[in-house]
Amino acid sequence: MQDIYRYIDAHFDEAVALLTRLVRQPSVSAQNWGLGEMADLCVTELRDAGFPARRLDLGAAPALVIGEAAGRSPRRLMWYSHYDVQPAEPLELWDTPPFEPTQRDGKLFGRGASDNKGDFAARLWALRALRAVRGELPASVVFLLEGEEESGSPNLPALMRQYGPLFAAEAGLLEASGVSQDGRPALTLGVRGLLYIELAVRTAVRDAHSAYASVLPAAVWRLNWALSTLKAPDETILIPGFYDRVRPWQEDELDALRATPNEEETQRKEMGIKDFLGGVRGLEYHKQLLGRPTCNICGIQAGYNGPGLKTVLPCEARAKLDFRLVPNQRPEDILEKLRRHLDAQGFSDVEIHPIAAHEAPVRVPISDPFVGFCARVSEEYAGKPAIIHPSSAGTIGVSAMADVLSYPMISASGGAGYWGSNVHAPNEHIRLSDFAHAIKYHALLLQRFAES
């Protein structure tokens, strides 16, 4: 592989230029900003790299992009990425504009540089290097690029039902994992599920003067009382039956968690908190982070929040909530239990509006041969044994793909970002040295995939 690595080093400026073009194009799915232009740019970059590519549209939904090419081996690998990004606000906290990619201190700054355009650029440039040096790809590859992952993938289930057979393969790689603080590669074998909803309360046809608060119902208080029934001060979720289907940890998963480096102190200091919930450390921290379902209030909207004084009694209040779910919980079941709970507590007037597509938790067993293969490749490249995370704490649209595609899909090492990349935050960036390593890793992985 040294010839491939030398080519990557010699042409690294071209790889950075590719990533710069991708980051410069805004593609904020939450604001429906630049998605069509970004999809077209991905098609162009894939075609320039020798991949016949096209958009797969479904009405007004952001398009999937597919790019595929045959290799010497008949084996076929699917690579999933997404081309949409999080909103960049608050803009005033960026040192440089989020969609004007900027290099400084050996890093590339810009929204999407890490999540997820860096991964896509690294994978695409790895394939360009393999073709340039060897004249062909060692195995067949199909790219699946999604345009609304950052908005909960609401249209991915329908898109997969229509186009899923185009992504047939033996295995799939999701968004790439990175490396630990001590340089060990990481594999992530699944995601938590997601139920994202909005609760809404309306108590009158219009706002009123706050002098009438003694005789008119208050929407904000009504919502507050409803929310207070969902979780106890000790963090226990109070919805009856919420924990009934939670699958206990498997022994090999616990072994993997025990082998995970304890990096939580760095997070605690960076977040400026005194302690984690329950004072957890070590194994208990990882078990709670990855295996404990949540009920989180993402935001509350009601009344007047501007400068100065406005004495108002709001007639409407809304709150956005997300529930992160673990095997074997199902979002549809939790939604039904939430409705029954609110009704039983006297809050039948509180409306529930699902915001995004439901995502069931997905987890590939540690014993799956593809997990072992990716762990061996990671160790070969890094010279250190891989860390295996049984699940991510977050969620991507894996369940929509898993419902159609029958092969294992995991996140392997080779991510362009690192633990300090400020993903979803101002001043998102990657270290260019990590970007170079990500390109080389993916080239090695495809070569070994063809040989395995």
TORNUVO-100902 format. One record per residue: residue in one letter; x, y, z of N, C-alpha, C in turn. Coordinates in pm, whole numbers, plus 50000, padded with zeros to 5 digits. Layout:
REM TORNUVO-100902
AXYZXYZXYZ/...
***
This chain:
REM TORNUVO-100902
M500814987850000500005000050000500845012750000/Q502155011150011502995023150020502905031749895/D502725025349778502605033149655501335041749658/I500275036249715499025043849729499225055449826/Y499865052649938500085063150037500945074349981/R501965070849902502815081249843502015090049748/Y501125083949671500285091749579499395101349658/I498805096449767497935104849848498715116849903/D499915114249953500735125250005501075135349896/A501415130149777501825139049667500675147549615/H499455142549628498285149549573497345154449684/F497895156049803497035159549916496365173149898/D497055182549836496455195749813495185194649729/E495155185249636493965183249554492815177749637/A493135168949732492105163649820491525174649907/V492385183449958491915194750040491055204149955/A491435205849828490635214449740489245208549718/L489155195149709487855188649697487005191449819/L487575189549937486815191950060486415206650070/T487295215550029486985229750034485785233149947/R485725227249828484555229549740483265224749807/L483325213349873482135207949937481685216750053/V482625221250134482275229350251481755243050210/R482295248450101481885261850056480415262250015/Q479865251049969478475250849926477565248750048/P476745258650088475815256550199474845245250167/S474475237550269473505226650250472835223550383/V472065233050431471445232250564470025226850548/S469825214350583468505208350561467435214650649/A467775218650771466785224750860466215237650803/Q466985244350718466575257050658466305255750508/N466345243350457466135240750314467015249850229/W468255250750265469195260050204470295252350129/G470275253449997471375248349916471395233449893/L470315226249925470365211649915470445206949771/G469655212949682469715208949541471075211649481/E471635223349512472955226749460474035217149515/M473865213249642474845204049701474725190149641/A473505185549617473335172549552473975172549414/D473775183349340474385184149206475905184449215/L476445191349315477895191749332478445177849363/C477745170249447478185156549477478185147949352/V477145149349270477095141949144478295145649057/T478595158549047479725163048966481045157249017/E481255157649149482515152649204482625137549186/L481545130349200481575115949178481895112849032/R481255119848942481525117348800482965120848764/D483485131748819484875135448792485845124748842/A485445117348944486285106648998486045093348927/G485215093348824484975081148747483815072748794/F482935078648875481765071448922480525076348848/P479905067948768478595071948713477665075148830/A477125087148831476355091748946475115099048900/R474085099048987472855106248955472085108749083/R471155118049072470235120749181469055111149174/L468545107449292467345099249301466325107449378/D465345112849308464415122449368463125115649409/L462475121449508461155117049552460355129449584/G459645134549484458875146649504459765158249544/A459345165449649460095177149694461165173549796/A461305160649829462285156749930463705158749879/P464635162349970466035162949929466475149549869/A467235150349763467545138349685468565129549754/L468445116549728469575107649747470495109449627/V471775107049648472735106749539473365092949539/I473435086749423474065073649410475235074849313/G476335068849351477495067849262478055053949279/E478335046949170478805033249180479815030349072/A480715021149103481725016949006482155002749038/A482394995148934482824981248950484314980548976/G484734970549051486134968149078486574954649026/R487834951749048488404939049000487704927249068/S487484928249199486784917849272485274919949258/P484494909249252483034911049247482434915449379/R483224915649485482704919949615482284934649606/R481264938149682480674951549670480424957249809/L480884969549830480774976349959479954989149940/M479034991850034478245004150031478845014050130/W479015026750085479495037450171478415047950184/Y477945049850308476905059750335477545072550391/S477115083850339477445096950396476215105850378/H476245117650437475175127350411475795140550373/Y475125147550283475675160150233475035172450297/D474045170450385473475181850454474245184350584/V474105196450637474825200250758473865207050855/Q474345208750977473575215951079473555230951050/P472535238251097472595252851089473865258051156/A474385268951105475635274451157475425283951274/E474195288351298473945297851406474355291951542/P474845300651634474965315251626476215319651548/L475995327351445477075331151354478145339551423/E477745347151524478715356051588479795348451666/L479585335451688480575327551762481605321051670/W481445322651539482435317451445483585327451431/D484805322251430485965330951407486085335051260/T485625326351171485555329351027484205324450977/P483675329850867482345325950820482255310850797/P481145304750836481035290150833481115284050694/F480725291350590480775285850455481865292450370/E482865297650439484095302150373485245294150433/P485515282150379486515273250439487845280350457/T488405278750576489615286050613490615276550678/Q491865277250633492925269350694493725277950791/R493955272550909494865278751004495285268251108/D496525269151149497075260251252496925245551216/G497085242451087496995228551044495605222851043/K494585231551044493195227251047492415234150936/L491305227750896490375233750800489065236250873/F488655249050878487445253050949486315255350849/G485105251350889483915253650808482835243950847/R481575248150831480465239350865480465227350770/G480465215350828480485203050751481865197550725/A482915204750766484275199750741484465186050803/S483865183750918483925170650982482655162750956/D481505168750980480225161850976479375167150862/N479385160850747479955147950717480725148550584/K480995160850542481645162650412483085157950414/G483735158650532485095153750542485195138950515/D484235131150566484245116750542484045113650394/F483055120350334482785117950192484005121250107/A484635132650134485805136650056486955126850075/A487155122050198488235112450224488005099450148/R486775094650150486485081950082486635083549931/L486115094549879486185096449734487635097949689/W488445105149767489835106849725490625093849740/A490275085449835490915072249847490695064149720/L489495064849666489195057249544489905063249424/R490015076449421490775082749313492235078249317/A492795077149436494185072849449494355058349403/L493435049649443493525035649401493465034449249/R492565041749188492435041149042493675046948974/A494185058049027495335064548963496565055648965/V496755048349075497975040249090497795026249032/R496655020049058496445006149017495665004748886/G495055015548842494295015048718492875010148733/E492495005648851491145000648877490915000149027/L489654998549065489324996649206489494982049242/P489954979049363490104964949400488774957849420/A487724965049456486384959249475485354969549431/S484134965049412483064974049369482564982449485/V482144994649454481705004149556480425010849509/V479505013049602478335021349575478225031649686/F478135044449647477935055349742476445058049760/L476045060149885474695064749916474855077749994/L474455088749933474565101949996473165107250022/E472895110550146471565115050188471585130050213/G470435136450192470385150950202469605156550319/E469185148350416468455153950530468705146150659/E469895140650672470215133350795470145142550916/E470595154850901470605164151013469205168951051/S468205165250974466815168651006465985156251037/G466655145451073465945133551114465565123951003/S466055126150882465815116950769464345113650748/P463445123550745462015120450735461615113250607/N462365115450498461975109150371462825097050334/L463805093750418464675082450385463915069250377/P462955066250467462235053550452461575052050315/A460885062450267460235061650136461265060650023/L462355068150035463395067449933464015053649928/M464225047550044464815034250046463855023749991/R462565025350020461605015849964461605016349812/Q461795028349756461755029749611463085025949546/Y464195029549611465495027949545466435018149614/G465985011949723466855003249801467624992849723/P467014985849626467764975549553469004980749482/L469064993749452470254999149386471474998649476/F471254997149608472364997449703472704983649756/A472374973349679472734959649718474254958549734/A474684951749839476104950149868476264938849968/E477524936150006477794926150109477844932150248/A478194944950255478294951850384478284966750358/G478074974450464478014988850449478804996050556/L479385007350518480075016150612479255028950628/L478925032150751478175044250781479135055850798/E478645066950855479555077950887480745072250963/A481945076450925483135070350982483365074651126/S483825065251207484295068451340485695074451331/G486125080651436487465086451439488415078251524/V489275085051594490225078551682490055084051822/S490495076451921490425080852059491525091052085/Q491515096652204492515106552238493925100752242/D494025087552264495345081152263495695075152126/G494915078752023495245074651887494745060951846/R493905054651928493385041351891492185042951797/P492105034451694490945035051604489695030151675/A488545034551626487275031151689486285025851586/L485535015751628484415010551548483135012551628/T482075016651561480785018451625479775009651554/L479105000951630478314990151571476824993051563/G476395004651601474965007351594474645021451636/V473365024251646472865037451685471695035551780/R471455045651862470225045751939469065050151850/G467885045951887466705050251813466315064451852/L465355070051777464945083851802463455085451777/L462805091351876461435096351861461505111251889/Y461205119551790461285134151804459885139751785/I459415147051884458035151951882457975166451927/E456815172451904456505185551962455215184352040/L455225189252162454005190352241453465204452226/A452145205652208451535218752187450315220352275/V450175232052336449035235352421448465248752376/R447165249452359446485262152330445325263452428/T445285274752497444265276752600443265287652565/A443485295252457442555305852416442805308952269/V441955317252212442115320352069443175331052045/R443555338552151444585348752134445235351552268/D446415358152264447085362452385446225372952458/A446485374152587445745384052667446715392052753/H446215403052807446975410952905447225402053027/S448425403053084448745394253197447925397553321/A447215408953322446325411953434445215401553448/Y444935394353337443865384353338444365370553380/A445615369653425446175356653464445455350453583/S444685358653656443945353253771442645346553730/V442235348453603440955342453560441055334653430/L442105336853351442265329653225443325318753237/P443145307353170444145296753178445425300853108/A446545295753159447875299353108448475287453034/A448715289352906449255278452825450635274052871/V451465283652912452825280052950452835271653077/W452015275553175451925267353295451345253553263/R450375253353177449765240453140450815231153079/L451605236352989452665228252928453695224253033/N454045233553120455035230453224454555219053314/W453295219353352452775208653437452765195353363/A452455195453235452485183053157453905177553148/L454855186353121456245181853111456745176053243/S456295181653353456785177253484456355162953516/T455365157553443454925143753467455795133553394/L456695138253310457445128853225458705123353290/K459335130953379460595126553436460745131353579/A461285122453663461495125653804462845132453824/P463055139053937464355145453964465535135753962/D465285122853987466375113153982466625107953840/E466015114453738466175111353596465365099253550/T464565093253637463715082153596462575087453508/I462375081253393461285085153304460005078553355/L458945086453373457755082253446456645076953356/I456855076253227455835070753137455685055853166/P454505051253205454335037053238454745027953121/G455535017953151455975008353051457145012952966/F457705024752995458765030152911459965020852903/Y460315014453013461515006053017461234991252992/D459994987652964459624973452959460444965352860/R460744971052744461404963252638462914965252633/V463474973052724464914975752719465694962752732/R466554960152633467334947852632468554949152722/P468804939352808469994940152893471274939652808/W472344945052864473634944252797474064929752780/Q474644926652664475224913452641476644913252698/E477124901552735478414900752802479564905552713/D479534902152583480624906852497480554922052477/E479354927852487479234942452480479834948952605/L479594942852721480174948152844481694947052841/D482204936152786483664934752772484224946152686/A483504949452578483944960352491483924973652565/L482894975952646482814988352722483924989252825/R484264977952886485354977952985486684981452921/A486834978152793488094981052722488134995052663/T487045002652678486985016152623487765025852711/P488635034052652489395043652734488455053152807/N488845056952926488045066153005488415080452969/E487645086152876487905099752829486885109652884/E486045104852976484955113453020485445125553100/E486615124653163487095136153239487365148153148/T487885145153028488105155952931486775162552895/Q485755154352872484435159952839483885168052956/R484035162853076483505169953193484125183853206/K485435184653187486125197453199485745206753085/E485645201252963485295209752849483895215452863/M482975207652919481605212252936481445221153060/G482455221653144482385230253261481385225653365/I481225212453380480275207053477481015200853594/K480345200453708480965194753827480975179653820/D479905173753768479825159253765478795154953662/F478855142153623477845136453535476635132153616/L475515129953550474305125553619474585112653693/G474225112353819474445100553900475895098653943/G476765108153908478175106953945478885095453878/V478425091253760478975079153698480385081653646/R481175070853648482535070853598482785057253531/G483795056753444484265044153389483175036253320/L483065023453356482095014653292480675019853306/E480315024953424478955029753444478655041853356/Y479655050053332479465061453241479125056453101/H479885046853050479645041852915478315034452906/K477965026953007476675020053007475525030153004/Q475665040853081474605050853085474545058852957/L475695062352901475725070352778475125062852661/L475455050052646475055042652527473825033952547/G473495030552672472445020752693471265025552775/R471255038252813470135043352892469265052252804/P467985048752787467105057252705466855070552772/T466525080552691466385094252742465045100352707/C464695110652783463595119752752464145133652769/N464395140652660465105153352664464225164452607/I464205175852672463525187652620464525195652537/C464295196452407465225203552318464985218552317/G463755222752340463475236952337462015239652371/I461755251552423460405255952459460145269452394/Q458975270952336458625283352268457285288252322/A457275300352374456015306052425456225320752459/G455195328452437455165342052487456245351252432/Y456595360952511457515371552470458895369152531/N459925369252447461285367052495462245377852445/G461705389052398462535399752348463035408752459/P463715419452424464235428752526463115436552593/G463365440952713462405449352782461225441652838/L460135448652857458965443452929457775442252836/K457075431052847455765429452782454915420752873/T453895426352932453045419053024451975411752943/V452215399052916451345391452827451035377952889/L449855373052861449445359552899449345351352770/P450365343552736450365336252608449245325952601/C448665324952483447595315152463448115301852411/E449395301352375449945289152315451365286952367/A451705274352385453065270552426453425257452357/R454685256352319455165244452249456515240152306/A456745227352304458035221852347458435210552254/K459695210652213460245199752132460995190152223/L460725177252206461345166852287461945156152198/D463055150452243463535138352177463735127252279/F463425115252235463625103152313464665094652240/R465805092352303466805083052248466495069252303/L466375059552214465895046352249466975035852228/V466855024952301467865014352297467165001152260/P467944991152216467314978152186466574972952310/N465374968452298464514965852184463324975552185/Q463514987552227462434997452227462065001152084/R460785004752068460295008951937459675022851950/P460005032151860459465045651873457945046251868/E457315037651785455855037851776455225033851909/D455845024151977455335019752107455485030752211/I456605037652212456815048452309455845059952282/L455565062752155454615073352122453225070052177/E452815057652162451505053552214451465054552366/K452555050352430452595050852576452605065252626/L453265074152554453255088252591451845093952583/R451115090752478449755095752464448875090752578/R448975077852609448175072352718448535078852851/H449815081252871450265087352997449705101453013/L449815109652910449295123352921447785123352943/D447085114552874445635113652894445315109853038/A446045099953091445775095253227446095105853331/Q447035114853299447405125453392446525137953377/G445505137053291444595148253273445035158353169/F445935154353079446445163452977446065158952836/S444805154752820444345150652687444325162352589/D444355174752642444385186452554445765189452499/V446795182852551448155184952501448335176852373/E448575183752264448725177152134450155171952118/I450295160752047451595154852017451775154851866/H452825161351819453105161951676454485156051648/P454555144151586455875138951546456525148451445/I457815150851462458535160551379459315153751267/A459915142351295460755135451196460345120851190/A460925113751094460675099451083461165092451210/H460405082551256460825074851371462055066551333/E462985065251425464175057051403464265046551513/A464225033951474464405023251571465895021351599/P466255016851719467665014051746468145002251663/V469395002951620470004992351540471384989451598/R471714976751611473024973051665473494960051600/V474664960251537475254948351477475984940551586/P475804927451594476494919751699478004920551684/I478694920651797480164920851795480704908551722/S479964897451726480424885051664480304885051512/D479684895251452479524895451307480894895751238/P481104887551134482414887251067482874900651014/F481944909350971482354922250918482964931051027/V482494929351150483084936751263484534932351282/G484754919251281486114914351296487024918951184/F486494919151061487294923850948487704938350967/C486754947050999487064961251015488014963551132/A487894955551238488814956951351490234953351310/R490394942951228491734939051182492344949751092/V491544955351002492054965850913492454978150995/S491644981651093491944993251177493254991351251/E493444979451305494684976851378495884976451284/E495694970951164496794970851067497224985051033/Y496264993951013496615007550974497215015451090/A496575014551207496985022951320498085016751405/G498275003551393499244996951478498774995651621/K497484997751647496904996751780495564989551768/P495184981751869493894974751862492734984551861/A491704981151788490554989951776489704989751902/I489125001251931488085002352034486744999051968/I485944990952033484644987351978483544993252065/H482795002652006481635008352073480395000552027/P479694993552116478504986152073477454995052007/S477435007852044476455017051986476995031151993/S476465039551907476665053851919475655059252019/A475985070452083475005077152168473945084052085/G474275087251958473365094551871472615085651775/T472075091951671471175085051579471425089851437/I471485080651343471345083751202470325074051144/G469965075651019468845068150961469155053850927/V469795046651018470175032850988468965023750978/S467955025951063466815016751062466085017050929/A466005028750866465355029650734466115021450632/M467455021350642468245013250551468184998550590/A468254995650721468244981750766466934974750732/D465824982250723464544976250686464544971050543/V465454976350460465484972650318466734964650284/L467864968450343469144962150312469464951750419/S469874940050376470004928750468471414926750521/Y472334935850491473724933450530474104941950652/P475194938450720475624946350836476164959950793/M475864970150874476344983750850476914989150980/I478164993350976478794998651096479585011251060/S480015018551162480915029851144482325025051177/A483205025751079484575021351100485485033351118/S486715030651161487715041251177487935048051042/G488625059051045488895066050921488115078850907/G487465083251015486765095951009487735107550998/A487305117950928488175129550910488225138351033/G487235136951122487205145151240487895138551358/Y487885145651471488435140251594487565145151709/W487885141251830487005143951944486815158851969/G487725167351919487615181751940487165189451818/S486475183151723486135189451595484995199651602/N484365200951719483245210451735482095207351640/V481805194551625480685190451541479385196351596/H478565202051508477285208451540477475221551616/A478685226251631478955238251710479695248451623/P479825260951670480635270651597482085265951585/N482735270551477484145267451450484385252451432/E483435245651366483665231751328484915230851241/H485695220251260486945219051184487435204651186/I488435202151103489195189751109490675193251112/R491465184051165492905185251151493285179151017/L494055186250938494395181350805495195168350812/S495955166250917496665153650932495685141950947/D494565144151018493535133851030492875131150895/F492665141650819492075140050686492955131250598/A494265133350601495185125050523495135110550570/H495085108450702494995094750753493675088150712/A492585095850711491295090250672491325085350527/I491955092850439492055088750299492825075650288/K493955074850356494785062650349494065050750410/Y493375053050519492655042050583491605036050490/H490835044550424489785039350337490365032250215/A491495036750166492145029550057492555015650103/L493135014650221493535001650274492324992750297/L491264998550352490074990450383489484984150256/L489374991850148488794986150027489724975549968/Q491024977749976491964967749926491824954650004/R491774955650135491634943450217490254937150201/F489244945250176487904939850152487894931150028/A488604935649925488684927649802489424914549825/E490394914649913491244903049936490634893150037/S489734897950121489264889750233488324878850185/
***
